[in-house]
Amino acid sequence: MKTILKNLLLIIPLICLLFSSCERDDLEPLSPTIDNVEVGLSNNEIGVIGRDFHFNAEILAGEKIDLVQIKIEPKDGETYDSPWSFEMSWDKFKGVKNATVHEHFNIPDEAVEGVYDFIIVVSDENGAVLEEIRSITIYLPDNLPVDPILSIISTYDTKTSRSIYKYSGGQVFGDPDYTLYMDDLPRANFFVAGIKGEGQFYVVLIKKELNHKPESIDAIDYSKTIIWDIEKHTGVEEAQDLANINFDTEAYPDFLIGAEFDNNEPTPNPISGLKAWEAGQYYLGFLYENTSYNMSLFHYTEVTLEM
């Protein structure tokens, strides 16, 4: 009897091992997962024909990423002036376990207006495939409900009239030196054309080494960002310009380089910690957000702070 029991005790682990091995063989490969998806700037799910489009996603592979792809396909039940679809893929993430996919590309000139399925496809090296579908509305520029355009930026030192950065019509002009100095009192004037409803415009200064370059106001990390200026508009019914200049009083917002506090509203933030003043490269950023129509824009240049 003891011999039989001993033999059973030896056989049972082998049976369990056999069954567990079979179960492992039957398991499906682990599928990748996707998080923090943004389709369009500020995740507004809007694309404009001929213009830049923003796509962001954080991907975790089951094993390792093989390919990341997006497809824009006609949506069932929608009608279009002509057939059109689009796809783009990135293999630069191949072989990594996780990646932040932050890409910009132009909506092609031949795109057709309408509402489409925006399909995100992530293929894993283990053969698993994940598809996630969002919606996207594609417009011709003339048919946008609001079309804010950053038309002019003029940044200069008020003490010397030295040009720091000037931008208009999509290009830099004048002879800017891209340099800030401690105790400078520079102005960063801007004009945004085509604003309506409610919105706000931020001028920001961020150390390049902090690797923070927000593309929307909602994405600003205030522990890393110096707020240079904020301008807001409300109740604008017809498209007009927004500027941070009071034309009645000719008042301009100034900002002291080396100040103890920034110009955040309603409460200025101390310029300390990660964003404490120090010599080096900075991002000078201009961000606009239209909260009525969920449209945003941003523009950056690099400047050097010399102590």
BALOBA-1460 file (C-alpha; in Angstrom, 3 decimals):
// residues 307
<rec num="1" residu="m" x="0.000" y="0.000" z="0.000"/>
<rec num="2" residu="k" x="2.812" y="2.381" z="0.851"/>
<rec num="3" residu="t" x="4.474" y="1.566" z="-2.482"/>
<rec num="4" residu="i" x="1.258" y="2.413" z="-4.424"/>
<rec num="5" residu="l" x="0.843" y="5.697" z="-2.502"/>
<rec num="6" residu="k" x="4.469" y="6.576" z="-3.147"/>
<rec num="7" residu="n" x="4.043" y="5.944" z="-6.856"/>
<rec num="8" residu="l" x="0.900" y="8.090" z="-6.960"/>
<rec num="9" residu="l" x="2.729" y="10.935" z="-5.263"/>
<rec num="10" residu="l" x="5.362" y="10.735" z="-7.978"/>
<rec num="11" residu="i" x="2.816" y="10.612" z="-10.829"/>
<rec num="12" residu="i" x="0.555" y="13.487" z="-9.672"/>
<rec num="13" residu="p" x="3.194" y="16.235" z="-10.149"/>
<rec num="14" residu="l" x="3.908" y="14.847" z="-13.647"/>
<rec num="15" residu="i" x="0.188" y="15.001" z="-14.508"/>
<rec num="16" residu="c" x="-0.048" y="18.593" z="-13.200"/>
<rec num="17" residu="l" x="3.050" y="19.568" z="-15.162"/>
<rec num="18" residu="l" x="1.550" y="18.033" z="-18.308"/>
<rec num="19" residu="f" x="-1.758" y="19.890" z="-17.913"/>
<rec num="20" residu="s" x="-0.122" y="23.207" z="-17.054"/>
<rec num="21" residu="s" x="2.106" y="22.840" z="-20.106"/>
<rec num="22" residu="c" x="-0.957" y="22.249" z="-22.279"/>
<rec num="23" residu="e" x="-2.664" y="25.306" z="-20.782"/>
<rec num="24" residu="r" x="0.361" y="27.460" z="-21.601"/>
<rec num="25" residu="d" x="0.337" y="26.168" z="-25.182"/>
<rec num="26" residu="d" x="-3.343" y="27.185" z="-25.514"/>
<rec num="27" residu="l" x="-2.805" y="30.722" z="-24.208"/>
<rec num="28" residu="e" x="-3.191" y="33.553" z="-26.713"/>
<rec num="29" residu="p" x="-0.170" y="35.857" z="-27.063"/>
<rec num="30" residu="l" x="-0.379" y="38.917" z="-24.856"/>
<rec num="31" residu="s" x="-1.940" y="41.818" z="-26.709"/>
<rec num="32" residu="p" x="-0.411" y="45.317" z="-26.679"/>
<rec num="33" residu="t" x="-2.240" y="48.070" z="-24.810"/>
<rec num="34" residu="i" x="-2.686" y="51.741" z="-25.658"/>
<rec num="35" residu="d" x="-3.262" y="54.760" z="-23.416"/>
<rec num="36" residu="n" x="-3.320" y="58.595" z="-23.467"/>
<rec num="37" residu="v" x="-4.466" y="58.739" z="-27.079"/>
<rec num="38" residu="e" x="-4.703" y="62.199" z="-28.658"/>
<rec num="39" residu="v" x="-6.197" y="62.542" z="-32.129"/>
<rec num="40" residu="g" x="-5.726" y="66.111" z="-33.294"/>
<rec num="41" residu="l" x="-4.245" y="68.984" z="-31.323"/>
<rec num="42" residu="s" x="-5.728" y="69.058" z="-27.798"/>
<rec num="43" residu="n" x="-7.424" y="65.778" z="-28.785"/>
<rec num="44" residu="n" x="-10.047" y="67.744" z="-30.732"/>
<rec num="45" residu="e" x="-10.455" y="65.031" z="-33.420"/>
<rec num="46" residu="i" x="-10.198" y="67.657" z="-36.172"/>
<rec num="47" residu="g" x="-7.972" y="67.536" z="-39.247"/>
<rec num="48" residu="v" x="-7.496" y="70.392" z="-41.707"/>
<rec num="49" residu="i" x="-6.653" y="69.627" z="-45.332"/>
<rec num="50" residu="g" x="-3.103" y="70.684" z="-46.160"/>
<rec num="51" residu="r" x="-2.167" y="71.383" z="-42.539"/>
<rec num="52" residu="d" x="-0.276" y="69.726" z="-39.723"/>
<rec num="53" residu="f" x="-2.032" y="66.999" z="-37.716"/>
<rec num="54" residu="h" x="-1.108" y="65.826" z="-34.208"/>
<rec num="55" residu="f" x="-1.237" y="62.180" z="-33.035"/>
<rec num="56" residu="n" x="-0.099" y="60.888" z="-29.651"/>
<rec num="57" residu="a" x="-0.390" y="57.502" z="-27.948"/>
<rec num="58" residu="e" x="1.420" y="55.578" z="-25.215"/>
<rec num="59" residu="i" x="1.896" y="51.923" z="-26.160"/>
<rec num="60" residu="l" x="2.873" y="48.925" z="-24.072"/>
<rec num="61" residu="a" x="3.611" y="45.757" z="-26.043"/>
<rec num="62" residu="g" x="2.705" y="42.220" z="-25.005"/>
<rec num="63" residu="e" x="6.215" y="41.238" z="-26.024"/>
<rec num="64" residu="k" x="7.792" y="43.891" z="-28.260"/>
<rec num="65" residu="i" x="6.339" y="46.396" z="-30.711"/>
<rec num="66" residu="d" x="6.551" y="45.406" z="-34.359"/>
<rec num="67" residu="l" x="4.676" y="48.210" z="-36.179"/>
<rec num="68" residu="v" x="2.490" y="51.212" z="-35.373"/>
<rec num="69" residu="q" x="0.021" y="52.273" z="-38.045"/>
<rec num="70" residu="i" x="-2.885" y="54.686" z="-38.456"/>
<rec num="71" residu="k" x="-5.637" y="54.487" z="-41.053"/>
<rec num="72" residu="i" x="-8.270" y="57.073" z="-41.963"/>
<rec num="73" residu="e" x="-11.192" y="55.197" z="-43.504"/>
<rec num="74" residu="p" x="-14.717" y="56.196" z="-44.614"/>
<rec num="75" residu="k" x="-17.265" y="55.736" z="-41.850"/>
<rec num="76" residu="d" x="-20.363" y="53.598" z="-42.421"/>
<rec num="77" residu="g" x="-23.425" y="55.739" z="-43.064"/>
<rec num="78" residu="e" x="-21.455" y="58.838" z="-44.104"/>
<rec num="79" residu="t" x="-21.424" y="60.307" z="-47.615"/>
<rec num="80" residu="y" x="-18.450" y="61.949" z="-49.318"/>
<rec num="81" residu="d" x="-17.882" y="63.956" z="-52.472"/>
<rec num="82" residu="s" x="-15.395" y="61.351" z="-53.712"/>
<rec num="83" residu="p" x="-13.615" y="58.236" z="-52.400"/>
<rec num="84" residu="w" x="-10.582" y="58.841" z="-50.186"/>
<rec num="85" residu="s" x="-8.643" y="57.014" z="-47.494"/>
<rec num="86" residu="f" x="-5.217" y="57.343" z="-45.962"/>
<rec num="87" residu="e" x="-2.701" y="55.319" z="-43.992"/>
<rec num="88" residu="m" x="0.695" y="55.865" z="-42.435"/>
<rec num="89" residu="s" x="2.977" y="53.568" z="-40.466"/>
<rec num="90" residu="w" x="6.075" y="53.874" z="-38.269"/>
<rec num="91" residu="d" x="8.590" y="51.064" z="-37.828"/>
<rec num="92" residu="k" x="11.011" y="53.125" z="-35.707"/>
<rec num="93" residu="f" x="9.351" y="51.741" z="-32.561"/>
<rec num="94" residu="k" x="10.090" y="48.142" z="-33.584"/>
<rec num="95" residu="g" x="11.743" y="46.011" z="-30.922"/>
<rec num="96" residu="v" x="10.879" y="48.123" z="-27.872"/>
<rec num="97" residu="k" x="8.554" y="47.142" z="-25.050"/>
<rec num="98" residu="n" x="6.872" y="50.527" z="-24.613"/>
<rec num="99" residu="a" x="6.904" y="53.809" z="-26.497"/>
<rec num="100" residu="t" x="5.305" y="57.240" z="-26.591"/>
<rec num="101" residu="v" x="4.232" y="57.770" z="-30.174"/>
<rec num="102" residu="h" x="4.159" y="61.540" z="-30.716"/>
<rec num="103" residu="e" x="3.884" y="62.269" z="-34.424"/>
<rec num="104" residu="h" x="2.948" y="65.168" z="-36.677"/>
<rec num="105" residu="f" x="2.035" y="64.828" z="-40.348"/>
<rec num="106" residu="n" x="0.078" y="66.811" z="-42.908"/>
<rec num="107" residu="i" x="-3.453" y="65.922" z="-43.929"/>
<rec num="108" residu="p" x="-2.939" y="65.464" z="-47.708"/>
<rec num="109" residu="d" x="-4.146" y="68.132" z="-50.135"/>
<rec num="110" residu="e" x="-6.251" y="65.504" z="-51.912"/>
<rec num="111" residu="a" x="-8.186" y="64.609" z="-48.731"/>
<rec num="112" residu="v" x="-11.982" y="64.878" z="-48.891"/>
<rec num="113" residu="e" x="-14.056" y="66.625" z="-46.233"/>
<rec num="114" residu="g" x="-16.158" y="64.497" z="-43.925"/>
<rec num="115" residu="v" x="-16.312" y="62.363" z="-40.801"/>
<rec num="116" residu="y" x="-13.992" y="59.334" z="-40.826"/>
<rec num="117" residu="d" x="-12.875" y="56.416" z="-38.701"/>
<rec num="118" residu="f" x="-9.382" y="57.036" z="-37.334"/>
<rec num="119" residu="i" x="-7.992" y="53.533" z="-36.775"/>
<rec num="120" residu="i" x="-4.892" y="52.949" z="-34.647"/>
<rec num="121" residu="v" x="-3.212" y="49.589" z="-35.328"/>
<rec num="122" residu="v" x="-0.431" y="48.232" z="-33.113"/>
<rec num="123" residu="s" x="1.216" y="44.971" z="-34.168"/>
<rec num="124" residu="d" x="3.232" y="42.986" z="-31.633"/>
<rec num="125" residu="e" x="6.242" y="40.828" z="-32.529"/>
<rec num="126" residu="n" x="4.385" y="37.909" z="-30.922"/>
<rec num="127" residu="g" x="1.675" y="38.150" z="-33.598"/>
<rec num="128" residu="a" x="-0.986" y="39.919" z="-31.518"/>
<rec num="129" residu="v" x="-2.662" y="42.963" z="-33.066"/>
<rec num="130" residu="l" x="-4.550" y="45.758" z="-31.316"/>
<rec num="131" residu="e" x="-6.972" y="48.069" z="-33.141"/>
<rec num="132" residu="e" x="-8.580" y="51.128" z="-31.578"/>
<rec num="133" residu="i" x="-11.034" y="53.295" z="-33.506"/>
<rec num="134" residu="r" x="-11.632" y="57.006" z="-32.933"/>
<rec num="135" residu="s" x="-13.562" y="59.531" z="-35.008"/>
<rec num="136" residu="i" x="-12.071" y="62.414" z="-36.971"/>
<rec num="137" residu="t" x="-13.691" y="65.285" z="-38.871"/>
<rec num="138" residu="i" x="-11.721" y="66.648" z="-41.801"/>
<rec num="139" residu="y" x="-12.313" y="70.215" z="-42.986"/>
<rec num="140" residu="l" x="-11.163" y="72.461" z="-45.769"/>
<rec num="141" residu="p" x="-9.633" y="75.569" z="-44.121"/>
<rec num="142" residu="d" x="-12.430" y="77.797" z="-45.474"/>
<rec num="143" residu="n" x="-15.083" y="75.638" z="-43.793"/>
<rec num="144" residu="l" x="-13.650" y="75.583" z="-40.267"/>
<rec num="145" residu="p" x="-16.022" y="76.962" z="-37.617"/>
<rec num="146" residu="v" x="-13.116" y="79.144" z="-36.454"/>
<rec num="147" residu="d" x="-9.617" y="79.379" z="-37.904"/>
<rec num="148" residu="p" x="-7.149" y="81.138" z="-35.582"/>
<rec num="149" residu="i" x="-3.828" y="81.992" z="-37.236"/>
<rec num="150" residu="l" x="-0.725" y="83.227" z="-35.436"/>
<rec num="151" residu="s" x="0.101" y="86.155" z="-37.693"/>
<rec num="152" residu="i" x="2.787" y="88.193" z="-35.904"/>
<rec num="153" residu="i" x="5.255" y="87.728" z="-33.033"/>
<rec num="154" residu="s" x="7.594" y="90.540" z="-32.042"/>
<rec num="155" residu="t" x="9.918" y="90.031" z="-29.074"/>
<rec num="156" residu="y" x="12.394" y="92.777" z="-28.223"/>
<rec num="157" residu="d" x="14.180" y="94.405" z="-25.297"/>
<rec num="158" residu="t" x="12.549" y="97.694" z="-24.265"/>
<rec num="159" residu="k" x="15.788" y="99.152" z="-22.915"/>
<rec num="160" residu="t" x="17.841" y="98.816" z="-26.088"/>
<rec num="161" residu="s" x="15.189" y="98.031" z="-28.781"/>
<rec num="162" residu="r" x="17.275" y="94.949" z="-29.530"/>
<rec num="163" residu="s" x="15.295" y="92.372" z="-31.530"/>
<rec num="164" residu="i" x="15.098" y="88.996" z="-29.770"/>
<rec num="165" residu="y" x="12.717" y="87.178" z="-32.135"/>
<rec num="166" residu="k" x="10.357" y="88.269" z="-34.925"/>
<rec num="167" residu="y" x="8.007" y="86.052" z="-36.871"/>
<rec num="168" residu="s" x="5.314" y="86.749" z="-39.449"/>
<rec num="169" residu="g" x="3.717" y="84.977" z="-42.377"/>
<rec num="170" residu="g" x="5.290" y="81.675" z="-41.427"/>
<rec num="171" residu="q" x="8.874" y="82.900" z="-41.357"/>
<rec num="172" residu="v" x="11.415" y="84.740" z="-39.213"/>
<rec num="173" residu="f" x="12.246" y="88.285" z="-40.296"/>
<rec num="174" residu="g" x="14.494" y="91.160" z="-39.277"/>
<rec num="175" residu="d" x="17.766" y="90.391" z="-37.543"/>
<rec num="176" residu="p" x="16.876" y="88.778" z="-34.188"/>
<rec num="177" residu="d" x="19.661" y="87.589" z="-31.913"/>
<rec num="178" residu="y" x="17.647" y="84.968" z="-29.947"/>
<rec num="179" residu="t" x="19.262" y="86.131" z="-26.695"/>
<rec num="180" residu="l" x="17.888" y="87.119" z="-23.299"/>
<rec num="181" residu="y" x="19.965" y="88.821" z="-20.602"/>
<rec num="182" residu="m" x="19.358" y="89.031" z="-16.855"/>
<rec num="183" residu="d" x="17.589" y="92.272" z="-15.887"/>
<rec num="184" residu="d" x="16.287" y="92.738" z="-19.446"/>
<rec num="185" residu="l" x="12.732" y="94.045" z="-19.688"/>
<rec num="186" residu="p" x="11.561" y="92.436" z="-22.933"/>
<rec num="187" residu="r" x="8.127" y="92.500" z="-24.579"/>
<rec num="188" residu="a" x="6.600" y="89.559" z="-26.402"/>
<rec num="189" residu="n" x="3.820" y="90.999" z="-28.564"/>
<rec num="190" residu="f" x="1.576" y="88.812" z="-30.683"/>
<rec num="191" residu="f" x="-1.408" y="88.972" z="-33.018"/>
<rec num="192" residu="v" x="-3.769" y="86.045" z="-33.561"/>
<rec num="193" residu="a" x="-6.150" y="86.476" z="-36.494"/>
<rec num="194" residu="g" x="-9.590" y="84.878" z="-36.799"/>
<rec num="195" residu="i" x="-10.560" y="84.482" z="-33.150"/>
<rec num="196" residu="k" x="-14.194" y="84.073" z="-32.014"/>
<rec num="197" residu="g" x="-16.015" y="83.028" z="-28.871"/>
<rec num="198" residu="e" x="-13.822" y="82.417" z="-25.831"/>
<rec num="199" residu="g" x="-10.121" y="81.694" z="-25.728"/>
<rec num="200" residu="q" x="-6.760" y="82.418" z="-24.164"/>
<rec num="201" residu="f" x="-3.174" y="82.976" z="-25.267"/>
<rec num="202" residu="y" x="-0.042" y="82.158" z="-23.250"/>
<rec num="203" residu="v" x="3.557" y="83.235" z="-23.715"/>
<rec num="204" residu="v" x="5.876" y="80.834" z="-21.860"/>
<rec num="205" residu="l" x="9.562" y="80.322" z="-21.170"/>
<rec num="206" residu="i" x="10.877" y="76.822" z="-20.397"/>
<rec num="207" residu="k" x="14.398" y="75.492" z="-19.875"/>
<rec num="208" residu="k" x="15.258" y="73.189" z="-22.752"/>
<rec num="209" residu="e" x="16.945" y="70.711" z="-20.393"/>
<rec num="210" residu="l" x="13.576" y="70.036" z="-18.709"/>
<rec num="211" residu="n" x="12.366" y="68.364" z="-21.918"/>
<rec num="212" residu="h" x="8.937" y="69.983" z="-21.621"/>
<rec num="213" residu="k" x="7.420" y="71.503" z="-24.745"/>
<rec num="214" residu="p" x="3.614" y="71.554" z="-24.328"/>
<rec num="215" residu="e" x="1.546" y="71.853" z="-27.483"/>
<rec num="216" residu="s" x="-1.586" y="72.990" z="-25.653"/>
<rec num="217" residu="i" x="-2.339" y="75.099" z="-22.594"/>
<rec num="218" residu="d" x="-3.864" y="72.100" z="-20.812"/>
<rec num="219" residu="a" x="-0.536" y="70.273" z="-21.130"/>
<rec num="220" residu="i" x="1.513" y="72.945" z="-19.323"/>
<rec num="221" residu="d" x="3.480" y="71.681" z="-16.316"/>
<rec num="222" residu="y" x="3.642" y="74.784" z="-14.115"/>
<rec num="223" residu="s" x="6.512" y="73.376" z="-12.049"/>
<rec num="224" residu="k" x="8.669" y="73.654" z="-15.182"/>
<rec num="225" residu="t" x="7.085" y="76.620" z="-16.983"/>
<rec num="226" residu="i" x="7.586" y="80.356" z="-16.506"/>
<rec num="227" residu="i" x="4.421" y="82.230" z="-17.532"/>
<rec num="228" residu="w" x="5.498" y="85.354" z="-19.393"/>
<rec num="229" residu="d" x="2.028" y="86.629" z="-20.347"/>
<rec num="230" residu="i" x="-1.642" y="85.585" z="-20.495"/>
<rec num="231" residu="e" x="-4.294" y="87.222" z="-22.661"/>
<rec num="232" residu="k" x="-7.979" y="86.166" z="-22.765"/>
<rec num="233" residu="h" x="-11.047" y="86.959" z="-24.867"/>
<rec num="234" residu="t" x="-14.750" y="86.292" z="-24.277"/>
<rec num="235" residu="g" x="-17.997" y="86.771" z="-26.171"/>
<rec num="236" residu="v" x="-16.445" y="87.555" z="-29.570"/>
<rec num="237" residu="e" x="-19.185" y="86.994" z="-32.166"/>
<rec num="238" residu="e" x="-17.407" y="87.964" z="-35.399"/>
<rec num="239" residu="a" x="-13.884" y="86.880" z="-36.341"/>
<rec num="240" residu="q" x="-11.301" y="89.460" z="-35.334"/>
<rec num="241" residu="d" x="-7.697" y="89.786" z="-34.110"/>
<rec num="242" residu="l" x="-6.400" y="89.159" z="-30.610"/>
<rec num="243" residu="a" x="-3.321" y="91.070" z="-29.445"/>
<rec num="244" residu="n" x="-1.659" y="91.672" z="-26.087"/>
<rec num="245" residu="i" x="-1.489" y="95.402" z="-26.725"/>
<rec num="246" residu="n" x="-3.981" y="97.934" z="-25.402"/>
<rec num="247" residu="f" x="-4.349" y="100.231" z="-28.422"/>
<rec num="248" residu="d" x="-6.233" y="102.864" z="-26.388"/>
<rec num="249" residu="t" x="-3.490" y="103.327" z="-23.809"/>
<rec num="250" residu="e" x="-0.610" y="101.826" z="-25.803"/>
<rec num="251" residu="a" x="0.115" y="99.658" z="-22.778"/>
<rec num="252" residu="y" x="2.348" y="96.650" z="-23.411"/>
<rec num="253" residu="p" x="2.963" y="93.702" z="-21.077"/>
<rec num="254" residu="d" x="6.596" y="93.696" z="-19.942"/>
<rec num="255" residu="f" x="8.407" y="90.892" z="-18.177"/>
<rec num="256" residu="l" x="11.596" y="91.237" z="-16.150"/>
<rec num="257" residu="i" x="14.164" y="88.534" z="-16.842"/>
<rec num="258" residu="g" x="15.320" y="87.571" z="-13.362"/>
<rec num="259" residu="a" x="11.972" y="88.348" z="-11.691"/>
<rec num="260" residu="e" x="11.070" y="86.544" z="-8.469"/>
<rec num="261" residu="f" x="7.553" y="85.712" z="-9.704"/>
<rec num="262" residu="d" x="6.078" y="85.074" z="-13.147"/>
<rec num="263" residu="n" x="2.874" y="86.523" z="-14.660"/>
<rec num="264" residu="n" x="0.553" y="83.601" z="-14.054"/>
<rec num="265" residu="e" x="-3.097" y="84.437" z="-13.338"/>
<rec num="266" residu="p" x="-4.796" y="84.811" z="-10.958"/>
<rec num="267" residu="t" x="-1.756" y="84.088" z="-8.751"/>
<rec num="268" residu="p" x="1.831" y="84.600" z="-9.929"/>
<rec num="269" residu="n" x="4.083" y="81.585" z="-9.392"/>
<rec num="270" residu="p" x="7.545" y="81.846" z="-7.807"/>
<rec num="271" residu="i" x="10.358" y="81.307" z="-10.303"/>
<rec num="272" residu="s" x="12.216" y="78.746" z="-8.240"/>
<rec num="273" residu="g" x="12.948" y="75.050" z="-8.075"/>
<rec num="274" residu="l" x="13.179" y="73.416" z="-11.503"/>
<rec num="275" residu="k" x="12.497" y="76.692" z="-13.280"/>
<rec num="276" residu="a" x="14.870" y="78.907" z="-11.274"/>
<rec num="277" residu="w" x="16.787" y="81.300" z="-13.516"/>
<rec num="278" residu="e" x="20.047" y="79.968" z="-14.916"/>
<rec num="279" residu="a" x="22.132" y="80.446" z="-18.040"/>
<rec num="280" residu="g" x="21.408" y="78.163" z="-20.956"/>
<rec num="281" residu="q" x="18.944" y="77.270" z="-23.696"/>
<rec num="282" residu="y" x="15.228" y="77.988" z="-23.279"/>
<rec num="283" residu="y" x="12.088" y="77.383" z="-25.305"/>
<rec num="284" residu="l" x="10.139" y="80.586" z="-25.926"/>
<rec num="285" residu="g" x="6.597" y="79.403" z="-26.633"/>
<rec num="286" residu="f" x="3.325" y="80.923" z="-27.848"/>
<rec num="287" residu="l" x="0.153" y="78.879" z="-27.254"/>
<rec num="288" residu="y" x="-3.457" y="79.721" z="-28.115"/>
<rec num="289" residu="e" x="-6.573" y="77.776" z="-27.173"/>
<rec num="290" residu="n" x="-10.111" y="78.529" z="-28.347"/>
<rec num="291" residu="t" x="-12.352" y="76.942" z="-25.746"/>
<rec num="292" residu="s" x="-15.579" y="77.669" z="-27.654"/>
<rec num="293" residu="y" x="-14.549" y="75.692" z="-30.732"/>
<rec num="294" residu="n" x="-11.853" y="73.398" z="-29.293"/>
<rec num="295" residu="m" x="-9.157" y="74.713" z="-31.623"/>
<rec num="296" residu="s" x="-5.527" y="75.298" z="-30.634"/>
<rec num="297" residu="l" x="-2.230" y="76.433" z="-32.069"/>
<rec num="298" residu="f" x="1.346" y="76.693" z="-30.822"/>
<rec num="299" residu="h" x="4.699" y="78.038" z="-31.934"/>
<rec num="300" residu="y" x="8.176" y="77.718" z="-30.395"/>
<rec num="301" residu="t" x="11.634" y="79.084" z="-30.925"/>
<rec num="302" residu="e" x="14.843" y="78.597" z="-28.940"/>
<rec num="303" residu="v" x="16.575" y="81.441" z="-27.142"/>
<rec num="304" residu="t" x="19.684" y="81.651" z="-24.961"/>
<rec num="305" residu="l" x="19.718" y="83.222" z="-21.512"/>
<rec num="306" residu="e" x="23.028" y="84.849" z="-20.562"/>
<rec num="307" residu="m" x="23.545" y="85.757" z="-16.929"/>
